[in-house]
Amino acid sequence: MRFMLMPLVDVIFLLLTFFMLSSNLAAYSALTLGDYRREAQAAAGTQPAPAAARPDLVLTVSAGEVRANGTPVPLTGFAAEAARLKDSGAKSVVVFVRPSATAQDIVSVLEGLKRAEFATVSVRTRQGAG
C-alpha cells in the first residue's frame, strides 16, 4: 500500500485557507473600565463631588443613536462631538443605556468620552439605577 502525500497537502492548504478567512485580522483594542471619578480626583488632588451634583451632560444610547441632553448626535462622529462638548465646559457625564443599544454602540460612546478626557463618566441602565 502506497501512501499518497498530495491529498494530505491539499487538505492542509484547505484548512489553512479556511482558518485564515474565518479569523479576524483586525487587532482588538482594550477599553479599560474603571472608576474615572477616583482616577481624575487622584490626578487633580481634589475631593469627591457630592453625590447629589447634577451632571453637565446626559447621554442616552440606543440602537445606532446617541442623544446628548435630548439632541440627536450621529454615532459615527461622536468622538468629535464629545470633544466639542468637553471644550464647551462639560466635565461630568451620565450615560443611560437603553435595552436596544448594542455592545458596539456602548463601546463607541465610551471610547469617544475617553478620548475627550471627561473628569467623571457614569454608566446607568435606567434612571435611578446605581
N, C-alpha and C positions, 0 to 999 in steps of 0.2 A: 504494500500500500504506500502510495506516494503522497507526501504532504504538500499541498499547494499553498504557496505563500501569497500569491496575487489576490485572492479573495479576502484574505486577512488584512492586507494593506488597504483594500477598498473599504472594508468595514471601519478601519481605524480612521481613514480620511472622512468618511461619512459622520462618524461620531464627533470628530474634531470640528467639522463644519457645523453640525447641529449645536454643539455647546458654544461655539463662537457666536452664532447667530442668536441664540437664546439668552446669552448673558448681557448684562447691562455694562456698557463700556464707559459710561459717564461716572465720574467719581462722586461719591456721596459726600455732602458737606454736613458736618455735625452741627447741630444747633443746640447749644448748651442752655438749659433752662435752670434758672436759679432765682434766688431772692434778689432781684435787681435793686430793691429799696435798700437793703442792707449793704450791698456792694457799693452803691452810689454814696450812701452815708459814710461808709468806711473810707472811701476815697476822698470825700469832701470834708470829713471830720465833723459832720453836723448831727444833730439829734433827730430821732424819728419824728415824722409829721404826725399830728393827731389823727386817729382813725376816722373821725367824722369829717375830715377835709374832703372837699369835692374835687374830683379830677378835672384837669384842664381840658381833656379830650376824651370823648366816649366813642369807641368804635364798635360797630355791630358787624360781625362776619357771618354771611350766609353763603349759599351755593353760588360761587363766582362773583360775589358782590361784597363790597365794603362800604359802610356808611360812617362818615366822620361827623359826629354831632348831628345826625339826621340827613346829611348831604351825601348823595352817592359819589363814590370815588372809584375810578376804574382800577381793578385789581392788577392789571398789567403795569401800570405806572405808579403803584402805591409807594415804592421806595422814595421816589422824587416828591410825592405828596407828603409823605411823613417828614422828610427833611424840611419842606416848606412850612409845615405845621410847627415843627420844632423851632424854626427860625422866627416864627410869629409869636413865640413866647410860651408855648405849651411845654410843661415839664412832666406832668403825670398823666398816665393813660390807663383807662379801663377798657378791656376788650371783652365784649359779650359775644359768645359763640352760639349761634343758632344750631339746632339739630341738623339742618340741611347742609351745613358747611362741611366741606371735605377736609381731610388732613392737609392736603396741599394748600388749600385756601388759608388755613390757620398758620401753617409754616411760612407762607409768603408774607403774611401780615407781620408775624413776629420777626422775621428777618429784616423787613423794612424798618420796623421800630428799633431793632438792634443797631442797624446801620445809622439811624438818625440819632442814636445815643440818648434816648429819653431817660430821665432820672428814675422814674417809677413806672413799671408796667405790671398790671394785674390782669389775669385772665379769669373770666367767670363764664359759667354755662347758662346762668339765668340771674335775673336781678334778685338780690338778697342771698345768693349762694356765697359761701365763704371760701 
